[in-house]
Amino acid sequence: MFGWEFPPHIAGGLGTACYGLTKGLNKFGTEIIFVVPKAFGDEDQSHVKIQDAGNVIITEKSTDYAEFWDNFKYLEVGVNLIPYMSPEEYARIFESKIFSHSEIKEKVLSSKFSFSGTYGPDLLTEVARYAIVGGYLAKQNNFDVIHAHDWLTYPAGVAAKQISGKPLVVHMHATEYDRSGENINQQVYDIERAGMEAADKVIAVSNRTRNIVIERYGIPAEKVVTVYNSVEPISLPEEFRVTKGFDEKIVTFLGRITFQKGPEYFIEAAYKVLQKDRNVRFVMAGSGDMLNRMIRRVAALGISDRFHFTGFLKGMEVYEMFSISDVYVMPSVSEPFGISPLEAMASDVPVIVSKQSGVAEILKHALKVDFWDVDDMADAIYGLLHYEGLSKMFKRYGKQEVENLRWENSAFNVLEVYKSVVKN
């Protein structure tokens, strides 16, 4: 299995999904070698073997690898490739040197390559090198199926399939259309499409994503299977709950502050709520390329005293935030699935999700709004804050609902996909 991140070192929902899925598969007796660009040593390996790509030394100068490199189209790093960067980090990246194709090839084909394990300026160099390592590992290990998560690892999955002849399953957690709207990065789109064309099966995280894969990428419908994500059950001791220390209600946005997640719609809805009730605080937890723009918009609307920017939260910090939240909002413009609403519901927080999200397909006890309808969003927030019966109902039944969404169920469906490609 190829993945770009694994807890506790994550930048978004991808690592969380990989952790939950591998844990679920392990319960069915599946043995997994999980390859990451860089391992940090503190990953939970109770259910999976973590392979650090940076520790793989390629001792043979096989023509297979050189030929694979020649077929690998080098991409320039664009804004859409580094969605987790702050504006300051983004500026620093694009002041750095861009290497020539030949320089990169020499670097990639060196015997050992150091991975940053992040989404930095050498991202595509790392993707290329990771693919070479993927092919090498496929030659060294015994396995039945190759599973590649998201476009960053598709070239590695394809290389492993070419060298081993074993079936390839690619997992589409987010398409380039989700990240960029209609203004797609053609080069990333090409990698996504090539990976899905080479795969024996494509797993989509929602029917929404499945339809995009079929309609926008031309992948045959019979090749694409929907397997919904789940949520990791968590039981926190009562003393863990954080005390607010003030009377105001808290409404939370938690995600990357980037186009896909719709942060601007959350701010516009907050402004409308505050026209009716100033006794509310809004929290935007996360980082991303739109952060500074959002701070400026909050200031321009005159609501800075009611608005908080926390930066990126991870691990227990997320649950600390949920423990003091009264409403959670996910206003995504295009969300393939969306695990964070499930985490909020599991923490007794009523949620509002955009109808343009995959998770809206399966949730019954969540309020659903169009991301662009800030009036409807504001009404939903106001209703959950002021009508106790409504809030209690969504808390109670929402928690029951997510308790039935287990990673074991998702893993069972993924295992069925594995069986089908091995059989074929």
Secondary structure, 3 states (H helix, E strand, C coil): CECCCECCECCCHHHHHHHHHHHHHHCCCCCCEEEECCCCCCCCCCCCEEEEHHHCCCCCCCHHHHHHHHHCCCCCCCHHHCCCCCHHHHHHHCCCCCCCHHHHHHHHCCCCCCCCCCCCCCHHHHHHHHHHHHHHHHHHCCCCCEEEEHHHHHHHHHHHHHHHCCCEEEEECCCHHHHHCCCCCHHHHHHHHHHHHHCCEEEECCHHHHHHHHHHHCCCHHHEEECCCCCCCCCCCHHHCCCCCCCCEEEEEECCCCHHHCHHHHHHHHHHHHHHCCCEEEEEECCCCCHHHHHHHHHHHCCHHHEEEEECCCCHHHHHHHHCCCEEEECCCCECCCCHHHHHHHCCCCEEEECCEHHHHCCCCCEEECCCCHHHHHHHHHHHHHCHHHHHHHHHHHHHHHHCCCHHHHHHHHHHHHHHHHHC
